[in-house]
Amino acid sequence: MSGRPQLTVFGTGYLGTAHAACLASLGFEVLGVDVDAARASVLQAGTLPFYEPGLEPLLRAGVHSGRLAFTTS
């Protein structure tokens, strides 16, 4: 365990992904869970499957730092 506060976000659409990335940027350890395996895979690679200004750098930084991860289970 990292000692950071841990959260789980269910659903990685526009709101869930933004929520997860922003919380990771604040220092939380965040796990994003979605039933769509393709979406979870794309997000785990640090790529947004939709357009939201300024979100992709937060997503990449969170994934790169290990504070943000995505899964289907």
Secondary structure, DSSP 8 states (H G I E B T S, - for coil): --SS-EEEEE--SHHHHHHHHHHHHTT-EEEEE-S-HHHHHHHHTT--SS--TTHHHHHHHHHHHTSEEEE--
